[in-house]
């Protein structure tokens, strides 16, 4: 059955189910239980997706939210775990998280290494500006929210197709709490974490301190003969390991009944090994279709091989990763916030934040690391590395909001936002290191030669607001949001300094009908924007000298989209059943794609330009059902159809001579093709049983299955990443103040390719697949007080 058919047929099925279920709970409404006596069969999560605290069932947005309890029971530790349980979200941590790429509703960006992203990420309202800083883990998180659809009206900051919100747990002014947790597992897994919150002055001042360390040796074997010689900064005998730590301190003060103050500092640090990965290269004879050069095919058709292969053959070999490959990142966040209650109806909120980060990532780019690669000009054989990203960022931001809530339900909010920051990209592609023999000294910044040395400074000012107007005794609510932004980017490279300026307004409007307190129907219209920017100079003459780009190539404009959504939020059967569904249509224009600068030499890097359009449409459904007091089921489904519009052309296909007119169009026309890194089907299903041993001891067991359909690696739609089905298991026993849990991730030990870089030029075409984690088993013990 085709995805198109499923997407067209499902709205009727959804409408039928919703209409029948809307009539079903009327019998429950006739004999409503007083609010104080209602039992909570399904955990209610309050979210701040619209910058105020609201129940999910009350907001006209598609939001998936995970509480701390939920994340623990589902073994959620990082962003790719969040994606397993979120219909419409996929995430892969390209280059050990250096190019982490969230994709919402199939609308993937053309290149994962672009400066701006399609989905923005925040921690406690602070925008995280770079990919290598966005996967923060779940320690100290009260909840994580995934808001789907364009959110530029309230969030700005490139919330082009959605936003991910991390919300940390705050100190408590009234009582002390804390916990200590230890995890041990196979592959050398060792974690120690803890937190303590203490009211220094009861009801006036409290402090909370958190910290964690986590070590893991990895799972896949590294067959490189030097694997056991790696230093602390490097990749050793097992691939995919890490050595992470984080810590934080926060204060909350309530000096008066009307004033609340917060001060928080958090630091996240990680040293990660290379993933299990390999390389398929055109001129090693690894590819099998499309155009050809010197007798070698330049396109891969079919699935990425499920194991690494010897160059030019079907012979399976193990992973050989140069032990000098690693990624190191450090990210620090300082936040100061205050809320002043001007009256019972009005309050004023302010937040200042400084976020800083730095990264160094070195990955071996040889087809066969033990053989190495000959230099294009000298012929000298070396090990070549892609040392990207390397750099740092430093951003300050201020946000001031005035909120008004009337007794009749009218809500108004207006805000001001400023941001001022810098981002340095200082990596080097094609870094040549001595061919490895007996030394495994790590590569550091001191080793680099000619780097990008590209600095971008960004200043942004915005005014934004929201108004919600209730009608028909609060049953019908009209809401409008909008944000006007002035943006200035100053970029510098080897050829000079350049300034990009833009101003734009993005709205979002919705109309929602509250059938009752637990049933909502809504329709919404929204526009999204991902900002434009400045291209760094590329080599443009025969001597490989940098030549300034003309203005029409130096700058590129914003991506824009218009999104339409119809949805329903529901709690049925006296709160035992939740069912949320959304149907959406996204019209995407002015795609930021990679093109060749006019006059550039064939071997040089590409620039970004606005070409073509795409459309994404689909359906998302989430449901949780407490069948009995002990047995709970949850499920999620996303069906998506994301394609390039007719007339869209990929210039890099033409430039690299990849297409033969059979496998793909020789003129680069990709109209009708599916967007790369986009799955047409996702689903998850979970079952949990909770029981009681005695009055003091409880137990639970759960199983979760998550499926993701195949994805195309590139706009050609020839090579695919196979589908995957993962099974996670967890069981635990607990009392009031302690718990012990046994967990298994990827219980079936499925071997699967999780993502792949695609690199195309006239002189080389490479596919670089990375494998997901194998089965991991562990035991976690927690004591709370």
Buried (B, 14 or more C-beta within 10 A) or exposed (E): EEBEEBBBEBEEEBBEBBEEBBEEBEEBEEEEEEEEEEEEBBEEBBBBBBBBEBBBBBBBBBBBBBBBEBBBBBBBBBBBBBBBBBBBBBBBBBBBBBBBBBBBBBBBBBBBBBBBBBBBBBBBBBBBBBBBBBBBBBBBBBBBBBBBBBBBBBBBBBBBBBBBBBBBBBBBBEEEBBBBBBBBBBBEBBBBBBBBBBBEEEEEBBBBBBBBBBBBBBBBEBBBEBBEBBEEBBBBBBBBBBBBBBBBBBBBBBEEEEEBBBBBBBBBBBBBBBBBBBBBBBBBBBBBBBBBBEEBBBBBBEEBBEEBBEBBEEEEBBBBBBBBBBBBBBBBBBBBBBBBBEEEBBBBBBBBBBBBBBBBBBBBBBBBBBEBBEEEEEEEBBBBBBBBBBBBBBBBBBBBBBBBBEEEEBBBBBBBBBBBBEBBBBBBBBBBBEBBEEEBBBBBBEBBEEBBBBBBBBBBBBBBBBBBBBEEEEEEBEBBBBBBBBBBBBBBBBBEEBEBEBEBBBBBBBBBBBBBEBBBBBBBBBBBBBBBBBBBBBBBEEEEEBBBBEEEBBBBBBBBBBBBBBBBBBBBBBBBBBBBBBBBBBBBBBBBBBBBBEEBBEEBBBBBBBBBBBBBBBBBBBBBBBEEEEEBBBBBBBBBBBBBBEEBBBBBBBBBBBBBEEBBBBEBBBBEBBBBBBBBBBBBBBBBBBEEEEEEEBBBBBBBBBBBBBBBBBBBBBBBBBBBEBBBBBBBBBBEEBBBBBBBBBBEEBBBBBBBBBBBBBEBBBBBBBBBBBBBBBBBBBBBE
